[in-house]
Amino acid sequence: MNRASWIVCGVAAVAIAAGLALAHGKPWPVPEEFKKMKNPVAKNDAAMKAAAAIYAEKCSQCHGDTGKGDGPEAEMYNTKPANFTDAPMMNQMTDGELFYKMTEGRRPMPTFKTQLTDAQRWQLVHFIRAFALKTAEKKPAKEAPHQH
């Protein structure tokens, strides 16, 4: 190949890489019917214990043991795993949105539609929400401004 061909190939490779990077940064749309879904599974000790085992097996390698998105495989992907300790982000999503994202997946996150039952995915919704609750509980209350 001549020099011009190499330059064209290089520019094309950069454009493809940039396009893929942009695609991974796109919003993750969720159908309205899922956004409106309410979690039918009761949040109790049994559900949380079952979800903890599922999370450890299926989720922690990317999302981390504490839900920060810092699991041992997180750095392998261009798209960073969600940080479930981010309370503002978690509060913006409905239970149905979280359920949908687990169900359908989006590269690099796999679909769990056939790997986990509906009940297991709903249990996981409760479990991952607990990471944000724990973070919120640890934050100290803001001090009142000093009066001069």
C-alpha positions in Angstrom: 0.0 0.0 0.0 1.1 3.5 -0.7 1.3 6.3 1.9 -2.1 7.8 0.9 -3.8 4.4 1.5 -2.2 4.1 4.9 -3.4 7.5 5.8 -7.0 6.7 4.7 -7.0 3.5 6.7 -5.7 5.3 9.7 -8.3 8.0 9.5 -11.0 5.4 9.0 -9.8 3.4 12.1 -9.9 6.6 14.2 -13.4 7.4 12.9 -14.7 3.9 13.7 -13.1 4.0 17.2 -14.6 7.5 17.9 -18.0 6.3 16.7 -17.9 3.3 19.0 -16.8 5.5 21.9 -19.7 7.8 21.2 -22.2 4.9 20.9 -21.2 3.7 24.4 -21.8 7.1 25.9 -25.3 7.3 24.6 -28.3 7.3 26.9 -29.9 4.0 27.6 -33.5 4.5 26.6 -36.1 2.4 28.5 -39.6 1.8 27.2 -42.3 3.7 29.1 -44.1 0.5 30.1 -41.0 -0.6 32.0 -40.4 2.8 33.6 -43.9 2.5 35.2 -43.4 -1.0 36.5 -43.4 -1.5 40.3 -41.3 -4.1 42.0 -43.6 -7.0 42.8 -41.1 -8.7 45.1 -41.2 -7.9 48.7 -38.0 -6.5 50.2 -37.1 -8.7 53.1 -34.1 -10.6 54.5 -34.7 -13.7 52.4 -34.9 -11.7 49.2 -31.8 -9.7 50.0 -29.8 -12.8 51.0 -30.8 -14.5 47.7 -29.9 -11.4 45.7 -26.5 -11.0 47.5 -25.6 -14.5 46.2 -26.7 -13.7 42.7 -24.9 -10.3 42.8 -21.7 -12.0 43.9 -21.8 -14.5 41.1 -23.2 -12.4 38.2 -22.5 -8.7 38.9 -19.6 -8.1 41.3 -16.9 -8.8 38.7 -17.8 -5.6 36.9 -19.8 -3.6 39.4 -17.6 -4.4 42.4 -18.3 -5.9 45.8 -19.5 -2.6 47.1 -21.4 -1.5 43.9 -19.0 1.3 43.0 -18.4 0.0 39.4 -14.9 -1.0 40.3 -14.9 -4.8 40.0 -11.8 -6.6 38.7 -13.2 -6.8 35.2 -14.4 -3.2 35.0 -11.3 -1.8 33.3 -11.6 -4.3 30.5 -14.4 -2.3 28.9 -14.7 1.1 27.3 -18.1 1.6 28.9 -17.7 1.8 32.7 -20.1 -0.2 34.8 -22.7 1.7 36.7 -21.8 3.0 40.2 -24.7 1.9 42.3 -23.5 4.0 45.3 -24.3 7.2 43.3 -27.5 8.0 45.1 -28.6 10.9 42.7 -28.2 8.6 39.7 -30.0 5.7 41.4 -32.8 8.0 42.6 -33.5 9.1 39.0 -34.2 5.5 37.9 -37.3 3.7 38.6 -37.3 0.0 39.7 -38.7 -0.8 36.3 -35.8 0.9 34.5 -33.3 -1.1 36.6 -35.2 -4.3 35.9 -35.3 -3.5 32.1 -31.6 -2.8 32.0 -30.8 -6.1 33.8 -33.2 -8.0 31.6 -32.1 -6.7 28.2 -28.4 -5.8 28.8 -26.4 -3.6 26.5 -22.8 -4.3 25.5 -20.7 -5.0 27.4 -23.4 -5.9 30.0 -25.0 -9.2 29.2 -28.7 -9.8 29.1 -30.0 -11.7 32.2 -33.4 -12.4 30.6 -32.6 -16.1 30.3 -30.0 -16.4 33.0 -32.2 -15.2 35.9 -35.9 -15.4 36.7 -38.0 -12.3 36.9 -38.1 -12.7 40.7 -34.3 -12.9 40.9 -33.9 -9.7 38.8 -36.5 -7.9 41.0 -34.6 -9.1 44.1 -31.4 -7.6 42.5 -33.2 -4.3 42.1 -33.7 -4.1 45.8 -30.1 -5.2 46.4 -28.4 -2.7 44.2 -30.5 0.1 45.5 -29.2 -0.7 49.0 -25.7 0.4 47.9 -26.9 4.0 47.4 -28.8 3.9 50.7 -25.6 2.8 52.5 -23.7 5.6 50.9 -26.4 8.2 51.8 -26.4 7.0 55.4 -22.6 7.4 55.7 -22.6 11.0 54.6 -22.4 13.4 57.5 -25.1 16.0 57.8 -24.1 19.4 56.5 -23.0 21.7 59.2 -24.9 24.9 59.7 -23.0 27.9 58.4 -21.0 29.8 60.9 -22.5 33.0 62.1 -20.1 36.0 62.4 
